Amino acid sequence: MNYHNFYRELKNFPAISLREISKLPFKVYNHRLADWQKKGYLERVANGIYIFGDAEIDEKYLWYLSNKIYEPSYISLEAAFAYYGFIPESVYQITAVSTKKTYATKFRGVSFFYRTISRKYYFGYRHINWEKTFIRIAEPEKALIDYFYLNSEINSVGHIEELRFNSSSIREKINFDKMAAYLNYYSNKSLSERISIFRKWLDTND
C-alpha cells in the first residue's frame, strides 16, 4: 500500500493511533510507518500515537494530544489554571489527571505530565470543541479540588500566596456551591481543611 491511500483515509484525524490504523481496509506494516517517519510524512508523538508531518501544532492541539497519549485522562491542575486565567499562562508543561499510574513524556520540547486519581474521583470535566472533535478539561471547581487533593503540602496561606493565583479571576469563574458539592463527595477532612484555607486566602484578596 502507498502513503497517498493512507493519508486519504486518515487526513481528518488530528492524531492517529494504532487502533485507527488497524481499522483501515488495507494492512499497514510497522516498517512502513518507520519509513514514513524518516521521510517526514509522519511524526511519532508517543507510543502508538502519530500525527502527520505537516500538522501545525498550537496549545489546543497539545491538549488534544494529551488526551490521546494517555487514556482515560483530562487536562487539569496547572494547565487548567492557565486556561481559566487563575495563573500566568504557560505551555511548557501540559498537566492532566488519569485513573492510570503517574506518567510523563515529551513531544517537541513540551512535557506531558499525568497524576493519578481514583476512578471514583474521575468526574467534573467538560468537553471543549476543537477541530471537529473535543478536548477533555477539568471544570474550574474540579481543577482546584484536583490540585489540593494531589498536593497535600499546600496547607497554609503562605503556600497559596506562592502560587500567584489571580483571585479576581477565581471569584468570577468558580461556582462555590458546586465546589462544595464536589468536595462533599470526597469526605476527606484534610482536603476540606486545605480548601478552607484557600477560601480564607481568597476572602482576604479582593
VMD Tcl script that draws the C-alpha trace (Angstrom):
set ca {
  {0.00 0.00 0.00}
  {1.15 3.59 -0.50}
  {1.21 6.74 1.59}
  {-1.36 8.58 -0.53}
  {-4.01 5.99 0.28}
  {-3.06 6.11 3.95}
  {-3.29 9.90 4.00}
  {-6.63 9.94 2.20}
  {-8.16 7.58 4.76}
  {-6.84 9.35 7.89}
  {-6.30 13.01 6.93}
  {-9.22 14.16 9.10}
  {-7.75 12.65 12.28}
  {-5.71 15.20 14.31}
  {-3.87 12.24 15.85}
  {-3.63 8.70 14.61}
  {-3.47 5.73 16.94}
  {-2.63 2.14 16.09}
  {-6.32 1.44 16.71}
  {-7.34 3.69 13.80}
  {-4.62 2.22 11.62}
  {-5.83 -1.32 12.36}
  {-9.30 -0.41 11.05}
  {-8.05 0.60 7.61}
  {-9.18 -1.55 4.66}
  {-5.55 -2.45 3.99}
  {-2.65 -3.67 6.10}
  {-0.03 -1.16 7.28}
  {3.19 -2.77 8.48}
  {5.43 -1.28 11.17}
  {8.35 -0.90 8.77}
  {6.15 1.25 6.54}
  {5.31 3.57 9.45}
  {9.01 3.82 10.28}
  {9.82 4.67 6.65}
  {7.19 7.41 6.54}
  {8.61 8.90 9.73}
  {12.08 9.04 8.18}
  {10.63 10.85 5.17}
  {8.81 13.35 7.40}
  {5.33 12.23 6.37}
  {4.51 11.12 9.91}
  {5.72 12.21 13.33}
  {5.60 9.98 16.39}
  {4.04 11.74 19.39}
  {4.21 8.91 21.90}
  {3.99 5.15 21.91}
  {1.37 4.22 19.31}
  {0.31 7.83 18.54}
  {1.24 9.69 15.35}
  {0.43 12.97 13.60}
  {1.00 13.98 10.01}
  {4.30 15.76 9.44}
  {2.68 18.96 8.16}
  {0.44 19.41 11.22}
  {0.51 22.91 12.73}
  {0.81 22.50 16.49}
  {-0.68 25.07 18.86}
  {-1.71 24.91 22.52}
  {-5.14 23.37 21.92}
  {-3.55 20.74 19.67}
  {-1.18 19.85 22.53}
  {-4.13 19.48 24.89}
  {-5.86 17.18 22.42}
  {-2.70 15.12 22.16}
  {-2.54 14.95 25.96}
  {-5.99 13.36 25.98}
  {-4.92 10.88 23.29}
  {-1.50 9.94 24.65}
  {-2.80 8.60 27.95}
  {-6.41 7.46 28.21}
  {-8.53 7.99 30.18}
  {-7.33 11.47 31.17}
  {-8.39 15.08 31.21}
  {-6.49 18.39 31.39}
  {-6.35 19.70 34.97}
  {-4.06 21.23 37.59}
  {-1.74 24.00 36.33}
  {-2.76 23.66 32.67}
  {-6.43 24.13 33.58}
  {-5.49 27.02 35.88}
  {-3.79 28.75 32.94}
  {-6.81 28.15 30.69}
  {-9.19 29.73 33.20}
  {-6.82 32.61 33.95}
  {-6.09 31.51 37.53}
  {-2.30 31.66 36.99}
  {0.02 33.13 34.32}
  {-0.21 31.10 31.13}
  {2.49 28.57 30.18}
  {2.57 25.77 27.60}
  {5.88 24.19 28.54}
  {4.14 21.52 30.61}
  {0.71 20.02 29.96}
  {-0.72 18.70 33.23}
  {-3.53 16.16 33.43}
  {-5.07 13.57 35.71}
  {-5.76 9.94 34.92}
  {-7.00 6.80 36.62}
  {-3.81 5.09 35.48}
  {-0.40 5.30 37.16}
  {1.66 8.51 37.10}
  {3.27 9.02 33.71}
  {5.38 11.60 31.89}
  {6.55 12.03 28.32}
  {7.78 14.78 25.98}
  {6.90 15.93 22.48}
  {8.51 18.85 20.62}
  {10.05 20.12 23.85}
  {6.74 20.15 25.74}
  {6.35 17.92 28.80}
  {3.15 15.94 29.34}
  {2.62 15.01 32.96}
  {-0.18 12.83 34.36}
  {-1.12 12.48 38.03}
  {-3.16 9.57 39.36}
  {-6.63 9.86 40.87}
  {-9.07 7.15 41.90}
  {-11.75 6.11 39.42}
  {-14.42 7.43 41.80}
  {-12.88 10.91 41.51}
  {-12.74 10.85 37.72}
  {-15.53 13.37 37.13}
  {-16.05 17.12 36.93}
  {-14.62 17.70 33.47}
  {-16.14 19.27 30.38}
  {-15.67 18.95 26.64}
  {-14.46 21.98 24.69}
  {-14.88 21.88 20.92}
  {-11.77 21.78 18.79}
  {-11.27 20.89 15.10}
  {-14.47 18.82 14.73}
  {-13.60 16.88 17.88}
  {-13.24 17.82 21.54}
  {-10.79 18.19 24.41}
  {-11.50 16.98 27.96}
  {-10.62 19.59 30.58}
  {-11.49 19.93 34.25}
  {-14.21 22.33 35.26}
  {-12.66 25.23 37.21}
  {-14.02 23.87 40.51}
  {-12.66 20.38 39.87}
  {-9.25 21.70 38.74}
  {-8.82 23.34 42.15}
  {-10.01 20.26 44.02}
  {-7.70 18.02 41.96}
  {-4.79 20.33 42.77}
  {-5.33 20.46 46.52}
  {-6.10 16.74 46.63}
  {-2.84 15.83 44.90}
  {-0.68 18.45 46.64}
  {-1.26 17.93 50.35}
  {1.82 20.03 51.16}
  {-0.12 23.16 50.08}
  {-1.63 23.67 53.54}
  {-1.05 27.30 54.54}
  {-1.83 30.80 53.34}
  {1.88 31.27 52.66}
  {1.94 28.27 50.33}
  {-1.11 29.55 48.48}
  {0.41 33.02 48.03}
  {3.43 31.42 46.35}
  {1.15 30.01 43.62}
  {0.46 33.52 42.24}
  {-3.26 32.89 41.90}
  {-5.42 35.56 40.24}
  {-8.08 35.99 42.94}
  {-10.47 38.07 40.84}
  {-10.50 35.50 38.03}
  {-11.14 32.70 40.51}
  {-14.07 34.52 42.13}
  {-15.51 35.24 38.69}
  {-15.38 31.66 37.42}
  {-15.86 29.43 40.47}
  {-19.32 28.23 41.48}
  {-18.69 27.68 45.19}
  {-21.91 25.70 45.66}
  {-20.75 23.25 43.00}
  {-17.29 23.14 44.55}
  {-18.81 22.34 47.97}
  {-20.92 19.56 46.45}
  {-17.87 18.04 44.75}
  {-15.85 18.38 47.95}
  {-18.58 16.67 49.97}
  {-18.28 13.64 47.70}
  {-14.66 13.16 48.80}
  {-15.45 13.03 52.55}
  {-11.80 13.94 53.12}
  {-11.25 16.09 56.21}
  {-7.69 17.06 55.33}
  {-8.70 18.12 51.81}
  {-11.63 20.13 53.20}
  {-9.27 21.93 55.56}
  {-6.91 22.86 52.72}
  {-9.81 24.17 50.65}
  {-10.98 26.15 53.69}
  {-7.54 27.78 53.95}
  {-7.76 28.60 50.25}
  {-11.20 30.19 50.74}
  {-9.88 32.31 53.63}
  {-6.99 33.48 51.44}
  {-9.43 34.32 48.67}
  {-11.65 36.31 51.03}
  {-8.72 38.49 52.04}
  {-7.56 39.17 48.47}
  {-10.29 41.32 46.97}
}
mol new
graphics top color blue
foreach p $ca { graphics top sphere $p radius 0.5 }
foreach p [lrange $ca 0 end-1] q [lrange $ca 1 end] { graphics top cylinder $p $q radius 0.2 }
display resetview
